[in-house]
């Protein structure tokens, strides 16, 4: 993993600084969401496969929420005892689940920078008076990564690169758990992505999750520079599906009655160094990794 520093520069903005953006630079990022790790329907085998690959690639992990499922609490109207993992059938349900997930994610703590929140985490905050995301991050920081941060339901990460000769460039990554889309089986949320292009014009990468669908799309934009030159750039839109596949493994219930088969997986973002004349700039490659 390249040397970098991370700091919270705003209540909802993280800044990562890479001081050695020169020829040969390469940094991988694992973009994920909707792990639902404690769900009986979580595909833990492939979740672990991608996390292990993140270690091999020395990738930085950005997660956009719903790492937890947490629907089996005493007062949760969604609870279904048949969907409770055997190891969680004991008192202190929330504590047991959170401790188990922390132990699972501990080997990856040094790579995990952003732990965003989804609707499952915010529901627990509202209804159970505990914050699973913050508890997880505080413990992962204690176990090995001072650069692990609690994210929101949406927010920004600024990637700032220095070329070593005074040159600077950046990537503005925006994440939002649900984006501007519901469970759209035909468009998979791409209509919402087009809306985001209007209301979030400064992001080079926009990452959504929530509806367990997948897409990658690059939108070309024409820009006018401060010197009056016409140029173009891209916004990279990515939606990650996560690791919960209840449709396949159940004969009834919400997913079976209202949904369709969902993909499983995450996305990889690879940032490399490029040069146009004397100007250094980052090259972004995003690929979906479905299993």
N, C-alpha and C positions, 0 to 999 in steps of 0.2 A: 504494500500500500504506500502511495506517495506520502511524503511528509505534508501535513496540513494542520491548521489550527481551526478550532470551531468556537463560536461565541454567539450568544443571543444578543442581537443588536437592536431588537425591538420586541414587544410583547409577542408578536406573531411572526418574527423574522429571525432565521438563523443565518449566520455567515460563515462559510468555510473558505479559508485562504490557502491557496497552493502557491508556494514561493518559487517553485522550480519548473515552470511551464516552458520547457525547451524541447529541442528535437529528441524524439524517443519517448516523450511523455505519453503515458497511458493510465487511465483510471476507470475502473469498472464500478457500476452502481447496480444494486439489486433493488428494483422498484416493485413493491408488493402491497397487498391490502387483503382484507377479508380472510385472514388465516383461520379464524374461529377454532383456535387450537384445542380448546376444551370440549368441543362438540364431538359427539360419537360419530359424526359424519365427516370429521376432518381427515383428509388424506395426509396423515403424518409422515408416511414414507416419502412422498414426493416433496412435502414441505422441508423435511430434513435434507433431502437430496439437493435442493436449491440452496439451502443455507450452507451445506458443506461445500458446494461449488463456490459460494461467495467467499469462503475462507481460502479456497484454492486460487481464486482470481484476485484475492485481496480487495474485494469489492466493499464499498460503503453501502449500508442498507438504509433505505428510506421506506418506511411503512406508513400507509395512508389510512389506518384505522381498522377496527373490528379484528384485531389480533385475538380478542376474546369473543366468546359466544355468550356465556353467563346468563342463560335463560332458565335455569332450574332452581332459582331461589324460591324461598317459601311463599313469597307474596307476588311472584311473577305470574301473570295470567297466561303466559305462553308455556309454562312449565309442562313437561311430560316426563313422568318417571321412567318410562321405557327408553327415553333418550339420554338418560343420565349415565355417564361412564361409571363402571363399578367402583373405581378407586375414589370417586367423589361422593359415594353414598355414605356420608358420615356428617357429623355436626360441623359447624363453622364452614359451610359450603364455600362461601366466597374466599375465605382464607386458604382453604385447601386447594382450590383451583388456581389462585394467583401464585401460591408457592410452587405448585407443580409446573406452571408455565415458566416461571422464573428459572427454575432448575433446567428446563428444556432449553431455554434461550441463553443460559449462561455461557456455553462455549463460543457463542457468537457475539458476546457483549462488546468486544473491542472493535467490531466492524459496524455495530448498530448505532447510527447517529440520530435518526428521527423515528420516534414512536408516536404516530398520530392517533387521534381518537376517531372512532366511528359511532354510529347510533347505538351499538350494543354497549360501549363503554359509557356514553353519556346517559343512557337509560339507567345504568347501575348508579351513577353519581346522583341522579334525581331520586331514585326509588330505594336505594340501599345505603345511601350516605357513606359510600366509600369510593375512592378513585383508583381503579385497577391500573390505569396507565401510569399515573404518577408513582404509585407503589412499585410498579415493575421497574421503571427507569431509575428510581433512587437505589434500588437493590442492585441493578445491573451496573450502575456507576460504582457502587461499593465493591463490586466483584471484578472490576477491570476496565471500565471505559468512562473516563471523565468527559468524553465528548458525546455521550448519549443524552438526548434532550427529549422532553415531553413536547409533542406537537399538539395542535388544536384539531378541530374538525376540518379546518382548512388553514393554509398559511403558506409561507414562502421560505425557500432556502436560496441564498445567493452564493454562487460558486465564483470566487474571485481568483484569477490566475495572474501571476507575474512572470514575465518572460526572462528575467534576469538582466535585461539590458534597458530597463525602464519601461518596457512595454506592458500594458495591462489589458485584460479583457475579462468578460464575465459571462456566466449563464444564470438566468433567473428561472428557477424551478418553482412552480406553483402546484400545490396539492390540495385537493378537496375530496372528502370521503365520498360524497354522492355525486358531485358535479351538478349540472343543471339537467338531470334526467331521472326518470323513474325506471321501472322495469319494462324497458322497451324491447320486445323480442325481435322486432324487425330491424330497427335502426341501431340497437344496442347502446343507444345514448349519443350517437353521432350528431343528432340535431342539437342536443345540449352542448356538444363541443363547439358547434358553429356559433352558438350564443356566447359561449365563453370567449371565443376569439374577439368578440366585440367588447365585452365588459372587462376582460383581462388582457389588454393589448401589449403589456410589457413582458410577458412570460415567453421564454424560448421553449420551455417544456411544461405541459399541463397534464397532471396525473390524477385520474379519478378511479374510484372503485365502486363498492356498494351493491351494484345490481348483479354482480358475479358474471358479467359479460366481459368480452375482450375486444379490443381494437387497437390499431395503431394507424394514425393518419398524420401526414405532414401537410400543413397549409402554407403556401407561399404568400408572402406579403411584399408589396412594393412600398419602398420607403424613400423619403426625401431627407438627405443628410443636412447638417447645419451649414455645410459649404455649398449647398444647392445641387448636389449630385443625386441622381436617381440610382437606387440600388434595390436589392431584395434580400429578404431573409426568410426564415422558417419558424413556424410554431409547431412543435411536435406534440401531438395529442396521444395519450396512451391511457387505456383503461385496463386494470388488472382484475382477473376474476377471483383469485384466492384459491382456497384449498377445501372448501366445503361442498360436498356433492350429495345432498340429501335426496334429490330426485331419483338417483340411481338405486339407492339403498333402502328406500322405503316404499310401502304400498299405499300409504295415504298420508295426510298431513298437509301443511301449508305449501311446501315446495311441490308436492305431487299434484295438489288440487289447483294450483294457480300458476305453475311454472312450466319450464321446459328444461331439457338436459343442459347443464352448465359446464363450461370448460373448467379446467384446473390448471393453475400455473401463475406465473409472474412475468416480469419483463426485465431485460438487461439493458442498461445504458452504458455505452463505452464512449469516453471522451478522450480524444487524442489531440496532439499539437498539429497545427497547420500554419502555413505562412502565405501571405499575398503581398509580394514585394517586401517591405520592411515591417508589415503589420502581422503580428501573431494573432491567431484566433482559434477558438476551440471547434473541433469537428465532432458532431454528435451522431452516434449510430444507436438506434433503439430496435431491439428484436424481442418479439414475444416468445416465451418459453412455455409451451403448453404440453401437458402430459396426459 
